[in-house]
Each structure stands twice: as structure tokens, then as C-alpha cells.
Amino acid sequence: MTEVRYTEDEIKSLDWREHIRLRPGMYIGKLGDGSTPDDGIYVLLKEVLDNSIDEYAMGYGKHIEISINEKGVRVRDFGRGIPLGKVVDVVSKINTGAKYDSKAFKKSVGLNGVGTKAVNALSEYFRVQAVREGQTKWAEFQFGNLLKESKTETTIEENGTIIEFKPDNGMFRNYRWVHEYIEQQLWNYAYLNAGLKINFNGKTMLSKNGLLDLLEKKTASENVRYPIIHLRGEDVEIAMTHGDHYGEQYHSFVNGQNTTQGGTHLSAFREALVKVVRDHFKKQYDAKDIRESIIAAVAVRVEEPVFESQTKTRLGSERISPEGQNIRTWMSDFLGKALDDFLHKNPEVAKDLKKRIEQSERERKEIADVKKIANQRAKVANIHNKKLRDCRFHLNEKGPEEKRLNTTIFITEGDSASGSLTKARDVDTQAVFSLRGKPLNCYGMTKKVVYQNEEFNLLQHALNIEDSLEDLRYNRVVISTDADVDGMHIRLLLLTFFLQFFPDLVRNGHLYILQTPLFRVRDKQQTFYCYSEAEKQGAIKKLRGKPEITRFKGLGEISPNEFVDFIGEGIRLDPVFLPEETNLDHVLEYYMGKNTPDRQEFIIENLRVELDVIDTPEEEAQVTPEVLES
């Protein structure tokens, strides 16, 4: 065994830029290419915006302007502006900032002085400019290194701070901005800061009623069982209602930060809600029945929040301030009075809430026996039939935040595809689940079918989503089907399953479609994998010799050695994005319900487009009337 040296020569000190660039996951979570909402480029944007939001929260600047294009990002607020003598230090000296003084920024998101420094270090171009009382100063950086700075100059511009940056394309490989993700992020800022106007590439986000507006938009396409309950208190705001969907749907925030993984404040709300409902109706309802189909938004402000990672997606604080009340007691006291008073003053709402709880109770009891048997079968099948080839790390275990965010499960069709994926995967973070045949079209069915259908039951157990999405074992759930007609059909059936019974898994950005190459184009010197006809033609032009072109019809045809490239750093994922205005019932009925003249017309209109990508007579033969009908 080779001896590892450990002397003074091996001890190194990195400056702040080197450390951030060497260990970016410690500061922004995963890197990514922008295809998922928790990728690093959105964290960079958030770190800049948080400072502008904190200015608004302190009472300065009611307007923020944001523009994003291929040249980069520009954020302009109208707060007080960085003190001119500290413009360079604030964005380039670690642990430098104003937020250490709780009097100045009592309930701020960022308290460690890292945010804009990380943006600076991870950007190939970064510029900061401050305007204060008729004077301005700016500085430009590259990868955190100061290029030049101006002297203090006079100006007629309004007070505020302007940050411009372009993420390092070498660090965030071939990144792209998904504007839907950004707009959702900005709308959250607007809802949490009523009266703040945010302009993004010409679109304006503005909320007058806070979380009430948020929940009205989230439920616009759903059947809610009673008008939204909107409660406000000191440092807490809650909006809630119940719908007809399965599961619990929460939008959780701390000091303006969207805590997508929840935390102590959300756990406190869920516990307090159960207690208040039981006390109000004087009946020991099951907690699951009370929370089933709930849609709620919970926002709190706490002093010196402790998050479980630098990306601040889960609150870990047990108290509302270092010396203050326990969060659970505080939430219980607030909800115990505010919600109970509301239900007494609004008996019709209380009546509808009770009906929804009792409906959930009946449905739970109806499937209790089926569920018990199905759970026993699932444990045996997933272990002995090797339906699930698990990874070593999953969300129920502790580990580095960056690795947790990269946990992925591929849902495949058939043994050959799952075999290739299994051999090529990263066993630490990637799991494989193998389907047997085509799943059931579950549109319009009740959740009882999830337990009665073996494939669906095994899948929900593999994902660990039976009781709550908080227990989801993989951050990314990837549908990995063949690029042929049958594969597309299986993809639709799986999408229907998730949208019908677990829509929050889609809403929270966990569901993806795996892109796999359609062609391999090569000669004796070079090999190209192409994901479209255009890429194939481009590859042919690059080759010097006669091209050998292979058309991949199924994942099983791709060797494990080749698969390594497609599910590793170069992985291409299409996120399944569910716009807020989507009416799920209408969408599922249109595509997966009984055939209608409207759907027949849609198929005919789009058939020519689909036939354009068919390359062989064998593929054309697959496009039968039965397939079109399905």
C-alpha cells in the first residue's frame, strides 16, 4: 500500500475564491445546467435577490428590476445602496456584510456574509454598482478577481444597488435559464412582500394580499371545498383550504426564503392544525384525515434562522429567536386562537371542513384491508424480485447536501433497458426501477387502484411516497422509456399515474423525462451521439470518412459503456413542468379519457409532424389505428 504523505507541504491555505470554486456545493448546493429548479444558477440569482428583498423588508425601495438574456443577469433595486467605501469588500471579502448586526437586519435570510461572494467567484463576469445620495461607485470582477474599480462619481440616478453577472459556463456546463422557474421564484417574493413590484423582462409581479393571492392562484384550476382561510399574526402568515386531490400540498417560507423541504415551522403547523381541529370539533380525528387534500401556505419570520444547508431549503431552528419561544409552542398558540376564532365566526366553513375530513376518513377505511395486504407484498417483491435496484444513498439517510440533491431513480421498461442502466449507473446516487409491461391507464380511478395494481404499488413503495412527499427517497424521478411509439405510450401512462395520485411530486419539480440519443454517427476517428435529426446531420458534416449511422430504437440496444455518458455529467433531462393555471382534471380527461372528436382532430393535425421523424418502414408500421387511439 502506497504511503500517503502528511507533512507541512501538504497543508494548504486557499483564499475565498479558490475555496468557493473548489467546493461550490458547500455554498450553492449542486451545479447543474438549469434544467431543474434547484440548480446552481437559480441559487446565484436568489443570493443577489435576497439582498434586494431584505432592503424592501427594512422599508427601502418598492421596486426591483430584473433582466436575463444570453449575456447574463442584471438586478437593480432601489434600496439604500451599498455604502460606497465598502462596494468591493461586500462582494469579495468573506464574512463581510451588515447582517451580523441583528438591529440592522433582524430577520434576514442571509446571515453568513457568503451570498454575493459565491456569485462573484462562480461568475465569468461580475459587476457591482452602488448609488447613494447623488454619488456612485462600481467594480468589475472575473471569477472573483477584481479587474477594475471606479472612483466615487456624481450621478443623478436613484439610490440603490445594481448587480450584473454571467455564470461561469465551465462550471455550469451548457447552462440555460428556464424562465418558468424564475417567474415562479419571483412570484413567491411578491406574495411574501405585499406591495413590492418586481419587473422581470417586461413582466410585472405584484401582490396586494400576500399568501391569500398565492393560494388563490395555486387553486384557480382546482375544486376547493371552502373559501381560503387567511390568517395573519406577528411574524406569521397562513393561508389554507382543502381540495379534492390526493396528498398534502404545502408552500413553505422562512424570512422570505422558499423552504421547499419544509422544516421545523412546517412540522409545527401540521401538528398545530391537527390539535386545533380535534379541539374545535371535539373529536379525535386521525391526523392523516385532517391533513388529506390540504393546500396551505405557511410563512414565518424568525431571528437568526438556522437552516440545514447553505441552500436554505429546510429550517432547522427550534426557536423563533436564540432566546425566544419554541417554534412548536409559538405556532400552536397562534393557530389555537386564530384558526379556532375563524371557525367559530364562519360556521359554514367549519361545516365544509368537517365534511372533507369525514370523507377522507371513509376513503381511508375503505382501502385499509387492501392497503395492508399490498404493503406486505411490496416489501417482498421489491427485495426478492429485484424490481428496485437501490442506490447506497437516499433521502432517509444523512449525507452531504450536494449528494442528496443528486439522488435519482430511473423508471425503465423491461429487463434489457434496466440491465444496461444498472450496469452504467452511479451506484452511490442512482437507482433503477424496472416496470413489467405497460402500466394501467388509471385516469378517473380512486387511490384504491394504487394498492390493487402490483406495478403501481411497488413503484410508490420504491419512491416511499405512500404517506408523504417529505419521505421521497430520490430528489429526481426520471421516466426512462424507449424513443418509439410504445415507449411514448408508457411515458403517458406513467405521467397520468403521477398527475392523478401524486401531483405534488410534479409541482415540486421532482419528475423528469430522460433524453436518450436517437442516433450514433461515427467513422474510424470520431463518434457522435445525436438526440435529433438536426444533430445527426450536423455530426455527418463533421466526419471525415464515410459515416456509420445507427438508429437506437430501445434503451436495451445501448451498451452500458455508452450509457455512462448519457446518465452521467452529460445527462439530458426534460423537467415535467406544471404551470399553476393548469386544470389537471381537464388535461387528463382530454388526453387519457374517452376518445372525443376534439382529440381525434388533435391527433390528425399532429400526425404529420410525428411521421416526419419516422425513419424506417418498421417504425411506420407501428403507427396503427390502435396506437393512435391509445
N, C-alpha and C positions, 0 to 999 in steps of 0.2 A: 504494500500500500504506500502510495506516494505521500511523504510528509508535507503538510500544509504549513508554510512559513507564517509565523506570527511574531513580528518584530516591530520596532519603531517605524520601519519603512512601509509597513502595511497599514499604519494608522494615517488616515487622510481626513482633511477638513474641506468640505465643499462649501462654496458660497451659496447664497439663497437661490440664484438662478440654476446652478448645477443640480442642487438638491431637488428642486421642483421638476426639472426636466428629466432627471434620473428616476424619480418616483412620483410621476404625475397622479397615480391612483390614490396616493395619500391626500391629495388636495382636491381632486375633481371626480373621484370615482374612476369609472372606465373611460377609455378614449373614444372608440367607436368612430363611425363615419357619418353620423347624423341621421341614420335610418331609424333609431329608437329614441324616445323622448328623454331618456336618462343619459344619452351620450354626452361626452365632454364639451362639445361646442355649445350646447344649451346651458351647461353649468357655467361656462365662461360668460355667456350673456347674462345669466342670472346674477353672477357675482357683481357685475357692473350695475345692473338694475337695482340690486338690493340697496346700494348706497343712495341712489336717487329716491327710492321709496322711503328710506329712513329719513331723508331730508323732508319729504312731504309729511311723514308722521310727526316730525318735530314742528310742523307748521310753516314750512318754507317751500314754495314752488308748487303750483297746482297743475303743472303741465309737463309731460315728458315726451320728447320726440325721438323716434327710433327709425332708422332706415337700414336695410340689409340688402346687399346685392353681391355680385361676384367679386367686387372689390373689397368687401369687408363690411364691418358693422360700425354704425355711428349712433351714439346715445347722448342726447342733450337734455339736461334737466335745468330747472330754473330755481334751484335752491340757493344756498348762500355762497356756493363755490368753495373749493379748497383754498385755505389760506395760502397766498401766493408764495410765501417763503418756504412752503413745505410741498409744493407741487411735485417735485421729483421724489422726495423722500416717501410720500404717501403711497406711491406706486412702485417703489423699488427698494425700500428698506423693510425687511421682515420685522413683524411685531411693532409697526409704526402706524398709529391712527388715533382717532379721537374717541373710539368706542370703549376704551378701557375705563373711562370716567362715566359711571352709571348715571351721573347727573345730566350729562350731555346726551347720551343715548341709552336711556334707561331700559328700554325693551327692544333692542335692536336684534337683527338676525345674526350679523357677523360681529363676533367679539374678539377674534384672534388675530386681526390685522393681516390676513393672508390673501383674501379675495382678489383684489386688483393686482397684487403682485403675481399671483398664479396666472392671471390673464396675460399680464405683461410677459412673463417668462415663456409662456406657451404660444406666443403670437409672433409671426414673422414681421409684423409691423404693429406698433402700438403708439398712440399719440394721446396725450392728456393736455387739456387746456382748462384753466380756471378763470372766471370773471368775477371780480369783487369791486363794487363801488367805483366803477369807471376805470379800473385797471385790469390788465390781463397778463397771463404768462402761460407758455406752453413748453412741452418737451416731447421729443420723439425717441423711440426705442426700437431695437431689433433683437428678438429673443431675450429680452430683458436687459440688454446692453444699451446704455444711453448713447444716442447718436449726436443729438444736439438739443440745446435748450435756449429759449429766448430770454431776453432781459424783460423786466417789468415794463409794459407799454400801456398807453392810454387807449381807451376804447369807448364806444357808445353802446356796446352790447349789454343786454340784461345780465344780471348776476346768474351764476350757475356753473356747471361743470360739463365739459364735452369730452367724451372718451371715444376714440376710434381704434379699432383693432382688426386684424386679419389673422385667424388661427393658422398655426404652422401646418401646412399641408403635408409635411413629412411626418409630423406627429399624429395628426388626424387624417389618415390616408384617404385621399379622394373624397373628402367630406362634401356633403350637400346639406343645405338648410331645408327642412320641411316646414313650410310656413304655417301649416295647420297646428303643429306642435307649439310654435312660437305664439300664435294667436291665442291658443288655449292658456298658455303661461301668462300672457298679458291680460287676458280677461280675468284670471284669478287675482292678479294685482289690482285690477279695477274694482272687483267685488269686495276685496278686503280693505279698500281705501276709497270709500264712497266720496264722490266729488272730484277725484283725481282723473284728469283727462290724459289718456295715452294715445298718441298717434303713431301708427306703425305702417310705413309705406303707403300713406294716404288713407288708411282705415283708422277710425276713431273708436276707442274703447272707453266707456264712461258708465258708471253705475251710481244711481241715487239711493238705492235701498239695500246695498250690501248683499249679504247672503240670501236675502229674500229674492233678489234678482237672479242670483246664481242658481238657486233651486228652481225658480220658475223656468229658466232656460233649460236646465237639465231635464225637467219633467214635461217640457212642452209637448213632446210626442208620446207621453205615457198616460195611462189612466190612473190618476191619483185618487185615493179613497176619501180624502178630506182636504180642505184648503190648507196650504202650508202654514205651519206654526212657526212664528218668528219671534225669538226671544233675545233680548239684549240685556247685558249687565256690565259691571265694571270689569274690563279686560276679558270679556267672554261674549260671544255671539253664536246663536244656534238657529238653524232653520231645519225643519223636518216634516216629513209626511210619509205615508205608506202607499205603495202601488200594488200591481198585480204580478210583478216579476219575481223570479226566484233569487234568494240570497239577500245579502245586506250591501247597500251601496253608500259609501261614505266619501265625503270631500273634507279633508282634514288639514288644518293650518295652524302654525305657531309663529307669532310675530311676523305675519305676512308670508312665511315660507310654507309652500305646499308639501306637507309631510305625507308623501304618498304611501309610506309604510306605517303610518299611524303613530303609535307611541302611548305614553302614559296618559295623556289628555284624552285620547280617543277611547282607551280602555276605561277610563274614569266615566266618560259619557255613557258608554254601553252599559256599565254596571249601574250607574245612577238612574238611567232610563227604566231599567227593569224594576228597581226598587220603587220609583215614583208610581209606575203603572200598577204594580201589585198593591201598593198602599191606597191609591186612589179608588181602584175597583174592589178592594178588599178581597182579593183572590190570588192564590199562589200560582199564577200562570207560569208555564215553562218559559225560561229566558229565550229560547230559540223561537217560540211562537210570538213573543213580544217583538222581537227584532226582525223576524222574517219579512222580507219585502220592504224594509225601511229604506228611505232615501233621506240622508241627512248631511248637513254641512256644519262643521264644528270649527270655530276659530277662537284661539286664546292668545293672550299676551302674558308672558312671564318674564321675570327678571333673570338675566344671565342664564339663558336656556342651555341645557346640556344635551347635545344630540349624539346619536350612536355612531355617527360617521361625519366626515368633513362635508359630504354632500347634503347633510341635514334632512334626510328623508324620514327619520324616526326620532321622536322625542324620548329622551331617557330621564329627564328631570322628574324627581319625585315630589318636588315642592314648587310653589309658584314664585318663590324667591329663596335665596340661600337661608334666610331666617324665617321664611313665611310658612303658611299653612300647607298641609299635604294636598296634592292636586286632587286626589280622590275625594277627600273630605270637602274641599272647596267646590268641586263640581256637584257633589251630592247636595250640598247646602243650596247652591244656586238653582239647580234643576228641581229640587224638592219644593221650593217655593214658587219659582216662575212657571214651571210646567203645570204643577198642581193647580195654581191660581187660574191659569189659562183654561184648563179643562173644566173647572167649576164655572167659569164665566161663559164658556162655549159648550153647552151640553150636547149639541148636535155633533160637534167634532168628537167629543168624548164617546158618543154613541157609535160613530163610524169607526173610530179607532178600536173599540171593543169588538165590533163585528169582524174587523180584519184579523184581530188576534185569535178569535174563536174559529175563524175559517182556517187559519194556519194550524190550529190545534187539531181540527178534524182531519185535515190532509195528512198531518204527521202521524196520527194514529192509524189512518187507513193503510199506510205503507210500512208500518212498523215491522210486521212479520216478514214481509218481502225483503225489507232492508237488512234485517238480521241474517237471514239465510244468504243474501247476496254478499254481505261483508265477509262471511266465513269463506265463501267460495273464492272471493277476490284475493284473500290472503294466500290461499293455497295455490291458485292459478298463477299469480304474478311471481311466486317463488319457484314452483316446480315446472311450469310450462314456459318459463323464461320469456314471458310477454314483455317484461321490463328488464332491460339491461341497464342497471343504475350506474350513476357516477359516484365517485368517492365523496364528493362534497355536495350537499344540498342545503336548502334554506333552514332546515331544522337543526343544523349544526352551526357552531361558531367558526368564524374564519375571517380572512381579510375581506373588506367591503368590495374591493375590485373583483375578487374571485367570485363572491356571492352574486354580483350583478351579471357575471358571465355564465352562470349555470343555465344550461339549455337542455331541453328534451326534444328529440326528433320523433315525430309520429309518422311511421312508414307503412307501406302496403306490401305484405308478403315477406317471405324469408330471405329472398335473394337481395332485396334492397336493404333490409335491416342488417343482413350479414356484412355487406360492403361498408355500411355506415358504422357498424360496431367495430370493425377492424381499423377503420380510419380515424375514429373519433379521439378526442382528448378525454381519457378515462377519468381525469380529475373533475371536469366540469360538464361533460356532455353525456347524456343518457339517450337510450333508444327504446321506443315502444313500438311493437310490431302489431299491426292490425291483421285480422283474418277475414279476407273478403271485403265486400262493400258494406259500410255501416248502414243502419236503418235510417230512412228519412223520418225524423222524429218531429217534423213540424206539426203543431197542433196537439201534440200528446202531453200528458202530465208527467211530472217528475218520476212517477212510478216506473216508467219505462226505462229510466236510467239504471234502476236496480234489476229489472227483469231482463234487460238486454245484456248479455255477457260482455260484449266488447265495450259498451259504454260504461258498465260498472267497473271493469278492470281499468279503464282509462281514467275515470275520476279518482280511483284509488291510487293509481300511479302518480297522479298530479297532487293528490292529497287535498282536494278541494271540496270534499263532501260537506264539511261543516262551515268552512270559512275560507275566503281567499287569503286571509292572513297566514294560512298554513301552506300556501302554494310552495311546492318544493323546488320549482325552477323559475327563474326570472323570465326566461324566454321559452314559449311553447311554439314549436315550429312544425307546421304541416309540411311533410316532405313526400309528395306524391309524384308519379311519373308525369312527364310532359305530353301525355296523349289524352284521348277522349275519356277513357276510363279513369285516368288519374285526375282529370279535371272534375269528373263527376264525384269521385271520392272526396276531393277537396271541398266541393259544395256541401256534401252531406256532413262533413266534419264542421264546417263553418256554421251550418244550421244547428248542430248539436250545441256548440259553444254559445251561439247567439240566443238559442231558445232557453237553455238552462243556466248558463254561466256568462251572461252578457258583461258583467263587470270585469271579467278576465280580459275581454276585448277593450272595454272602455279604459282600463288602466294600462293599456299598452303592452300586454304580455303575449299577444298572438301574432305570429308571422307566417309568411309563406316562403319556403326555401326556393331560391332560384338555382337551377342547375343548368349546365351548358347543354344546348341543343346539338352542337356540332364540335367535333375535333378536327382541326385543319392542320396538316403537318407535311413537312418534307424531311429529308435526311438531316437537316440542320436545326429546324425550328418546329415547335408545336404551339398551337394556339387553341384555346377553348373559347367557344363563341356562344353567347346567350341569345343571339338574334340573327336574322338573315343579314342585316346590315353589318354586324360584327364579322360574320362569315366572309362576306365579300371583301371587307377590309383586310382580313387575315390572308386571303388568297393573294391580294396585291402585294403583301409584304414578303411572301415566299419567293425564293429564287428558283426553286425547282418545281417539278410537277406536283401539284397538291394531292394529298390523300385525304379525302373527306369522309368522316364517319358521322352518321346521324344517330344520336342517342335517343332511343325510344323509351327506355326504362332505366331507373336508377340501378337496377341489378346488372346492367351492361357496363357500368362504370367501375373500374377496378378500385380496390381500396387505396392503392398508391396514388391514383388520380384524385380520389375523393378527399384526400388530405388537403389539397389546395382549395377545394370548394367549401369545406366546413371549418377551415382554419382562419387565419388572418384575412384571407381574401373572401370570406363568406359574404354572399349577397342575400339580403333578406328584404322582403316587401312587408312592411307593417300593415296589419289589418286595422285600418283607422275607422272609427265610428263617429261621424260628426254628431254634434249634440242635437241637431234638429232631426236626426233620423228617427222615423217611426218604425220600430222593429217589426211590429205586427204586420204593417203594410208591406214591408220589404220581404219578409219571409213568406207571406201569403202569395205575393206576386211571383217569386222565383221558385218556391217549393210547395205551394199549394196546388189545388186542382188546376188543370190546364184551362186557359181562357183565351178568347180571341186576341186580347191585348198581348199576351205572352207569345202567342203564335206569330203575331206581327213583328214583335221584337226579335224573335229567332230568325225570321226570314230576312229582316233588314240587316242583321249582323252576320248572317251565314256567309255572305261573300267575303267579308273580312276574315272570317275563320278559315275559309277554304284557301285563301291566299298563302297561308303558312303550311299547307299540306304539301309534302314533297314527293310522296310515292303513292302508287295505286293502292297499296296495302293500307295506308293511312286513310285514303279516301273511302275505302270500303268500310271503315269503322263508323263513318258518319251515316248511320242508318236512321230511318224514321223513329225507331225505338229510342235511340240515343238522343235525337233531337227532342223527343217528347220528355225524356228524363231531365 
